Amino acid sequence: MHLSNLTSRAWWRSAGIRALYTAIAIGLPYVGGALISEIAWLTAASAAGLGFLASLATSLAGLPEAEGVDLPWWLAAIERVSKTFAQALAAGFLGATVLSDVSWSTVLQAAAIAALTSLLRLILATLPNDPTPTIVLTQSPETGTWSDAERAEQFARDAAIDRANAELDRRLAEH
């Protein structure tokens, strides 16, 4: 347990963001596809709140992003998804006096959906911002045709080299 983290602004920022994502992932299965009037808001809010607190508590053990540790993606994903599953499972025990009071099918389903939500968020976070290259069309001054910027830049470089070679040939011919 790293209690020194409690004084670190970077740790609080990373832990808060992680806890917020966890709370959303845990509360989401309880909302599901139900009509708004049929949602058990107290259950969803309680589970999300408990997930938020559980995430902050588990973050005390260490956050790779706050400590500057660069874990392989697969290891970070396994850690995050398993923590989210365990936190959602614990949040599902809310209100149960004994284990027989727990609605296991609901709690396990909610924990699995929360874990999958966490995994999906991790996958989306690793995607490039804009995977499609921007194509800028330019008109060639010599031919008047349009081409993309990369070909236009290559054409301009080739033209500059040709002009330099022509100038060099001219100077050599003068001597």
C-alpha positions as MATLAB code, in Angstrom:
seq = 'MHLSNLTSRAWWRSAGIRALYTAIAIGLPYVGGALISEIAWLTAASAAGLGFLASLATSLAGLPEAEGVDLPWWLAAIERVSKTFAQALAAGFLGATVLSDVSWSTVLQAAAIAALTSLLRLILATLPNDPTPTIVLTQSPETGTWSDAERAEQFARDAAIDRANAELDRRLAEH';
ca = [
       0.000    0.000    0.000;
       1.450    3.335   -1.048;
       0.046    5.934    1.333;
       2.442    8.485   -0.131;
       0.131    8.457   -3.166;
      -2.448   10.381   -1.162;
      -0.361   13.539   -1.527;
       0.302   13.149   -5.250;
      -1.839   15.175   -7.623;
      -1.002   12.832  -10.531;
      -2.148    9.839   -8.484;
      -5.468   11.460   -7.533;
      -6.092   12.416  -11.153;
      -5.327    8.904  -12.450;
      -7.198    7.193   -9.602;
     -10.217    9.496  -10.019;
     -10.454    8.897  -13.756;
     -10.059    5.150  -13.267;
     -12.679    5.148  -10.469;
     -15.112    7.138  -12.628;
     -14.716    4.680  -15.515;
     -15.207    1.801  -13.068;
     -18.348    3.386  -11.611;
     -19.807    3.843  -15.087;
     -18.900    0.273  -16.089;
     -20.493   -1.108  -12.911;
     -23.633    1.054  -13.029;
     -24.279    0.440  -16.721;
     -25.465   -3.196  -16.428;
     -28.025   -2.215  -13.801;
     -29.469    0.385  -16.161;
     -29.353   -1.927  -19.177;
     -32.029   -1.676  -21.816;
     -34.877   -1.091  -19.383;
     -37.349    1.723  -19.648;
     -36.322    4.722  -17.584;
     -39.296    4.280  -15.268;
     -38.335    0.631  -14.627;
     -34.675    1.211  -13.720;
     -33.736    0.542  -10.110;
     -31.877    3.835   -9.779;
     -30.958    3.294   -6.144;
     -29.387   -0.082   -6.944;
     -27.518    1.308   -9.949;
     -26.277    4.361   -8.031;
     -25.304    2.286   -4.992;
     -23.398   -0.236   -7.101;
     -21.653    2.545   -9.050;
     -20.771    4.409   -5.852;
     -19.401    1.289   -4.202;
     -17.448    0.512   -7.381;
     -16.005    4.032   -7.327;
     -14.829    3.607   -3.730;
     -13.508    0.098   -4.396;
     -11.541    1.396   -7.374;
      -9.971    4.142   -5.262;
      -9.087    1.556   -2.603;
      -7.466   -0.838   -5.085;
      -5.620    2.071   -6.669;
      -3.736    2.521   -3.408;
      -1.815   -0.638   -4.306;
      -0.416    1.273   -7.258;
      -1.357    2.787  -10.570;
       1.079    2.139  -13.423;
       0.109    5.352  -15.229;
       0.721    7.509  -12.129;
       4.027    5.820  -11.316;
       5.403    6.051  -14.848;
       5.371    2.270  -15.351;
       4.655    1.207  -18.911;
       2.983   -2.203  -18.747;
       2.384   -4.272  -21.869;
      -1.152   -3.671  -23.126;
      -2.319   -7.233  -22.492;
      -1.075   -7.182  -18.890;
      -2.697   -3.818  -18.172;
      -5.938   -5.101  -19.747;
      -5.969   -8.275  -17.648;
      -5.304   -6.274  -14.484;
      -7.960   -3.658  -15.206;
     -10.654   -6.093  -16.377;
     -10.141   -8.476  -13.433;
     -10.250   -5.575  -10.966;
     -13.441   -4.259  -12.549;
     -15.013   -7.730  -12.403;
     -14.111   -8.116   -8.717;
     -15.317   -4.604   -7.873;
     -18.610   -5.158   -9.690;
     -19.020   -8.505   -7.946;
     -18.456   -6.853   -4.559;
     -20.895   -4.072   -5.450;
     -23.513   -6.717   -6.245;
     -23.387   -7.951   -2.660;
     -24.761   -4.601   -1.509;
     -27.780   -5.116    0.699;
     -27.267   -8.871    1.138;
     -27.096  -10.089    4.724;
     -25.994  -13.611    3.853;
     -24.701  -15.084    0.598;
     -28.016  -16.810   -0.035;
     -29.615  -13.346   -0.321;
     -27.465  -12.530   -3.358;
     -29.123  -12.783   -6.751;
     -26.171  -14.628   -8.261;
     -27.370  -14.617  -11.854;
     -27.882  -10.851  -11.784;
     -24.640  -10.111   -9.946;
     -22.492  -12.361  -12.149;
     -24.105  -11.000  -15.299;
     -23.569   -7.407  -14.121;
     -19.934   -8.160  -13.211;
     -19.294   -9.774  -16.603;
     -20.865   -6.844  -18.460;
     -18.847   -4.387  -16.347;
     -15.645   -6.299  -17.159;
     -16.476   -6.334  -20.886;
     -17.265   -2.609  -20.749;
     -13.878   -2.023  -19.148;
     -12.162   -4.087  -21.848;
     -14.012   -2.243  -24.605;
     -12.968    1.110  -23.124;
      -9.349   -0.068  -23.025;
      -9.513   -1.174  -26.663;
     -11.049    2.118  -27.737;
      -8.429    4.063  -25.783;
      -5.633    2.375  -27.754;
      -7.058    3.126  -31.189;
      -5.439    5.976  -33.103;
      -7.319    9.251  -33.000;
      -7.743    9.460  -36.763;
      -6.614    6.383  -38.666;
      -7.419    7.846  -42.080;
      -4.758   10.058  -43.614;
      -5.831   13.461  -44.795;
      -5.546   13.859  -48.544;
      -4.957   17.382  -49.737;
      -5.364   17.960  -53.435;
      -3.003   20.385  -55.126;
      -2.772   21.568  -58.719;
       0.543   21.093  -60.473;
       1.714   24.404  -61.938;
       3.351   22.739  -64.934;
       0.691   20.248  -65.952;
      -2.406   21.840  -64.422;
      -3.519   18.450  -63.091;
      -4.682   17.778  -59.564;
      -2.904   15.308  -57.279;
      -2.656   14.548  -53.599;
      -0.189   16.565  -51.501;
       2.334   13.733  -51.103;
       2.721   13.260  -54.832;
       2.836   17.044  -55.268;
       5.649   17.316  -52.714;
       7.590   14.535  -54.455;
       7.015   16.262  -57.795;
       8.303   19.544  -56.336;
      11.422   17.828  -54.930;
      12.085   16.111  -58.245;
      11.623   19.400  -60.104;
      14.057   21.158  -57.728;
      16.645   18.403  -58.270;
      16.159   18.645  -62.035;
      16.651   22.440  -61.916;
      19.783   22.049  -59.763;
      21.192   19.435  -62.150;
      20.424   21.650  -65.144;
      22.160   24.605  -63.454;
      25.188   22.414  -62.644;
      25.339   21.184  -66.263;
      25.145   24.784  -67.505;
      28.006   25.892  -65.252;
      30.153   22.920  -66.225;
      29.535   23.666  -69.898;
      30.702   27.286  -69.409;
      34.105   26.207  -68.050;
];
